[in-house]
Structure formats: C-alpha cells, structure tokens
Amino acid sequence: MAEPGTRTTAKAGEKPGPGRFICIDCGKEVRIGSTDEDLVKCPTCACEMYNCLPMTHIRPDIKTPEDVMNPPERKK
C-alpha cells in the first residue's frame, strides 16, 4: 500500500521526483535521481504512463533532507 500523499502513476513530461518508474505498456524501468529531471517517454515503446515506485528510506529515523546530510546517531 502506498504511503499517504504518494502517487501511483506519472506521465511523461512531469517532474515526479526521485524514484523508479515502470512503463505500464512494456515494463521498461526508468530511474530518476533528481527532483529537477523530467520523466521521458518510454525509450522502448514511447508510452507516456508509468507506475511509480518512489524512493523510500530504509532507516525510519531519516525523514528530511537535513537528516540525510546529517543522519541522527543510531540507537545502541
């Protein structure tokens, strides 16, 4: 189940943010690593719709960009 506020699909030309995007027609995976990158048409079949697999954090205590740059100390 997706987290509240996360999208399940994205269209080419949008800036959906970092994550993995799977073409709904052929299954080709496109990765985006930046919030400024546009999602392109599928390089395999030119489809414009993708299923979103947003980038998630492994550690539950990493919640903000500042936490990524200065991670909280792990509890022992």
N, C-alpha and C positions, 0 to 999 in steps of 0.2 A: 504494500500500500504506500502511495506517495505521501510525503510529508505535507502538511497544510501549506498552501501557497506555492507548491511546486507544480510545474506544468507537465502534462503527459505527452504533448505533441508540440512541434515547432515547424515553421515554414521557412523555406529558403528566403534569404534577404533580411531575416530578423537577426538581432544580436541576442541570442538566448543565454549567453554566458558560458562559462567553462563546463565541459562535460562530454559525454559520448552521445551521439545521435545515430539512430539506426533507421535506414531508409525503409519506409513502410511497403514499398514495392519489391525490392530485391534483397534487402537485408544488409546492404553495404554499410559499414560503420564509418562515421566521420567524427573526428575528435576536434574539439575547440579548447584551447588552453587560456584564452583571454576573454575578458568581458567586452572588448572592442571588436572582436572578429565577427564578421557576418557569416551566417550559415549559407553555404553554397548549394546549388542544385547537386543532386547525386552525381558523382563522376562516372558511375556505371550506367544508369538508366535515365538520368535527367529528371527524376521525380523531385518534387519540391516539399514533400511532407516527411517528417521524421518522428520517431518515437524518442522521447527524451530520457536519458539516464544521467541526471545531474551529478556533478562532482559532489561527493559526500566526504565527510571527515571520519577517520577511524576512531580518533580519540573523542569521547563525548565532552571533554573539557575545552576543546578548541571550538569556539563559537564565533569569533570575529576575526577580521584580517589582522588586527593587532595581536591576537593570540597566536596566529601563525608565525608572525615575526618574532614574538617573544613568548614562546609557549610556557604555560604555567608549569611549575615544578610537579613532577609525578609524585603521587602519594605513595608512601612506602608501607 
